[in-house]
């Protein structure tokens, strides 16, 4: 009985993932939307002067006011293992160095070691996601089911080509607005997207 019951469950991990495909640096979902991911640089706001902070706030306000489309902001935080870096520093102290330089390097190595003991060293990555819904009404479940059945390779290619024009316009607009804030942004390519989602669905212990 149990064997028969298990045989009737054809589900796999893939069935629980919303992504249908990643092609031409774009994400195609099972609901027939096409998304584009931009990774951005960051800035330590607290280290800026008051004038610089005001400038950043005004630039960010300008970005928000310029948007005429939905925008998803994703922040991924992970712990950094700097054990290899500490080992590298210790190896450097064994080189032929002047006494003063060796002393400074030892002080710096001790500082880094103490930093990892009392504080977690974190890395943050920032992403902007823009999507285009090109086929049917995605709020209608029956329409979504119909789209699912009709999504042949031809339709998928047509969906992507139709979405590209609008997505690229939005991408260029966002990157331009980011540059006004002193930030750089770039679109993730296919291999980078695959690595990103592999990491998301196969989280490491250091990911938060």
N, C-alpha and C positions, 0 to 999 in steps of 0.2 A: 504493500500500500504506500509506504513512504517512498519507495523507488519510483512508483508511478507518479506520485505527487511531485517529486523533484523533477521528473522528466517533463512535466507540463509547465515548468517555469523556465522560459527561454531567455530571461533577462541577463544582461551582462552589465559591467561597469559603464560601458558606452551608452547604455540606455538611460542612465541617470545624468549624463552630461548634456548640457543644452547646445553644445557646439556641434554643428554638422560637418564643417570643414574649415580649413584655413588655407586660403589661396590668394595669390597676388597681394600679399601683405594685409589681407582683410579676413575678418572672422564672419563666417556664415552660420547662423543659428538654425535650429530646427523649426523655429517659428518664422523663418524666411526673412529675418532682418540681417543687415550687413553692418558690421562695426569696424571701426578703425581706432587704434590705440596710439596715443602720443605719450612718450616719457619726457618728463621735464626735469630741469635742474632745480635746485632749491637755494635758499638764502637764510642765514641765521638772523632773524628779525631783531632779536635782542641785542645783537652786536652793532646794529646800525645806529647812526646818530639820529636825533629827533627829526632833522630835516630829511634825512634819507628815509626814515620810517614813513613820514608824511607823503613823500613822493611815491613810495611803494603802495601805500593805501589808495592814493588817487589813481595810480595806474591799474590796480586791481579793480577798483570801482569802475573804471573805464572799460575793462574787460567784461565785467558782469553786465554793464549797461549795453554793451555792443552785441550781446548774445541774442539770437533770434531762434535758437534751437536748444533742445535739452542737452545737458552736459553732465557726465558722470565723473566724479573725482574719486580716485582710489589711492590710498596710502598703504604701502606694505612695509612692515617693520620686522626686522630680523636681528638676532644677536650675532655679533661678530666674534669669531675665534681668532685672537691675535697671538696665539701661542707661537706660530711660525715666525711672526715678526719679532717677538721677544727673543727667540732662539737666534735669529739673524743678528740682532743687536749684541747679544752675548758673544757671537762669533767675531763680530767686528772689533770687540774690545781685545781680542787676542792678536790682532794685527799689530804691525809696528806703527805705533802712534806716539805722539808726544805726550808727556805726562799730563799736561793740561787738557789735551783733547780726550785722553782716556778717562780722566776724572769726570769731565762733562758728560761723556757717553755713559759712564756708570750711573751718574745721577739721573740721566734721562731714562735709562733702562729701569732703574728702581721706581721712578715715577710712573712709568707705564705699567709695571707689575702691580703697584699699589692701586692704580686706577682700576684695573680689572678685578681686584679683590673687593674693593668697596663699592664699585659701580659697574653696572652692565654697560658694555659698549654696544650701541645699537646703530643699525644702518636703516635709513628710511628711503624708500623709492616712491616717486609720485607719478601717477598716470592720469591722463584725461581720455575718456572714452566717448566717442560720438557714434551714433547709430542712424541708420536709414532703413525705414520700413517701406519697401517698394511694392509689395504685392498684397493686395487685399486689406481687410480690416483686421488687425492683429487682436482687437478686443472681442472678436467674434470667434468662439471656439469652433463652430462648424466651418467657418471660412479657413481657419488654421488647419483643420483636418483635411479639407479639400486641397489646400496648398501642399500639404504633406504628401498626398497621393500624386499630385501633378508635378512634383519637383524632380523632373528628369535632369540629366546633365545639361541639356539645352536650356532649360528654364533657369537652372542655377547660373549658367554663364550669362544669360540675359539679365538676371537679377543683379549680378555683380557689376556688369557693365553699366547698367542703369544707375546703380548706387554710387559708382565711382565719381561721377561728375559732381554730385552734391557733396559727397564726403570730402573730396579734395578741396573744394571751395571752403568748406568749414575748417578743414585742417590748416590751410594756408592762413585763414583769418586768425585762428587761435595762435599759431606760431608767431605771427606778426604782433599780436597783442602781448604774448609772453616776452618778446624781445623788448617791448616798451617797459616791461617790469625788470629788465636786466636778467631775464631767464632765457635759457635755450630749450627748445623742444624739438623732438624728432619723432617721426613715425616708426613704430616697431615693424621690422620686416618679418617674413614668414617664419624663419628659423628662430628669431627672438620671441615671437608669439608662442611657438611650440614649447620653447624652454620655459617661458613664463607660466603657461597653463600646466605644464608637467609639474612644475614646482608647486603650483597652487593645489593640484589634486594629489600630489605626493609630498606633503609637507615634511620638512626636516624638523628635528627637535628644536633647532635654534630659531625657527620662524615663530613669530608671535601672532 
